[in-house]
C-alpha cells in the first residue's frame, strides 16, 4: 500500500519464513524488482478508485473482499543462504 520494496535477512534458526500468506519462490531477485516496477499502483491508488463505505451492507462486502484478497495473496520470495567467507 505504501509502494515500498523491502528486503529482509532472516537467520537460519527459523524453520519457516515469517509471512502470513502463501509463498512462491523465485530463483532471482530481479523478478521481484520487475513486479515492483510494473505494479499498477506504484505511484499510489488514484482517488477516482477510492469509494466511501456508507452502509453496513457495503462494509460487510468490503470485509468479505478484503478477506478473499488476503487468503488468495501470493508473495514472491527470493531466498539464498549467505555464508561468511574466510578472509
C-alpha positions in Angstrom: 0.0 0.0 0.0 3.0 2.3 0.5 4.7 1.3 -2.7 7.8 0.0 -0.8 10.2 -2.6 -1.8 11.6 -4.3 1.4 14.5 -6.7 1.9 14.7 -8.9 4.9 17.6 -11.0 6.2 16.4 -13.9 8.4 18.8 -16.2 10.1 18.7 -20.0 9.6 17.2 -20.6 13.0 13.8 -20.1 11.5 12.2 -23.3 10.1 9.5 -21.2 8.3 9.5 -17.7 6.9 7.5 -15.3 9.0 5.0 -14.3 6.4 1.3 -14.9 6.9 0.5 -15.7 3.3 1.2 -18.2 0.5 4.7 -18.1 -0.9 6.1 -18.6 -4.4 9.8 -18.8 -4.6 11.9 -17.4 -7.4 15.5 -18.0 -8.4 16.2 -14.3 -9.0 15.6 -11.1 -7.1 15.2 -9.4 -10.5 11.7 -10.9 -10.8 10.6 -9.2 -7.6 12.1 -5.9 -8.7 10.3 -6.2 -12.1 7.0 -6.9 -10.4 7.5 -3.9 -8.2 8.4 -1.5 -11.1 5.4 -2.6 -13.1 2.9 -2.6 -10.3 -0.2 -0.8 -11.4 -0.3 1.2 -8.2 3.4 2.0 -7.9 2.5 5.8 -7.7 -0.4 5.3 -5.4 -4.1 4.5 -5.7 -5.9 7.1 -7.7 -8.6 9.0 -5.8 -11.0 8.0 -8.6 -10.8 4.4 -7.3 -11.4 5.3 -3.7 -15.1 5.0 -2.7 -16.6 5.7 0.7 -18.4 2.9 2.6 -21.7 4.3 3.6 -23.9 1.3 4.7 -23.5 -1.8 6.8 -24.0 -3.9 3.7 -21.2 -2.1 1.8 -19.0 -2.6 4.9 -19.7 -6.3 5.0 -19.0 -6.7 1.3 -15.7 -4.8 1.7 -14.7 -7.1 4.6 -15.5 -10.1 2.6 -13.5 -8.8 -0.4 -10.5 -8.0 1.9 -10.6 -11.5 3.4 -10.6 -13.1 0.0 -7.7 -10.9 -1.2 -5.7 -11.8 1.9 -6.4 -15.5 1.5 -5.5 -15.5 -2.1 -2.4 -13.3 -1.9 0.8 -15.0 -3.0 4.1 -13.3 -2.1 7.0 -13.9 -4.4 10.1 -14.6 -2.3 13.8 -14.9 -3.3 15.9 -16.8 -0.8 19.6 -17.5 -0.6 21.9 -18.9 2.0 24.6 -16.3 2.8 27.7 -17.7 4.3 30.6 -15.9 5.9 33.7 -16.2 3.6 37.0 -16.8 5.2 39.4 -13.9 4.8 
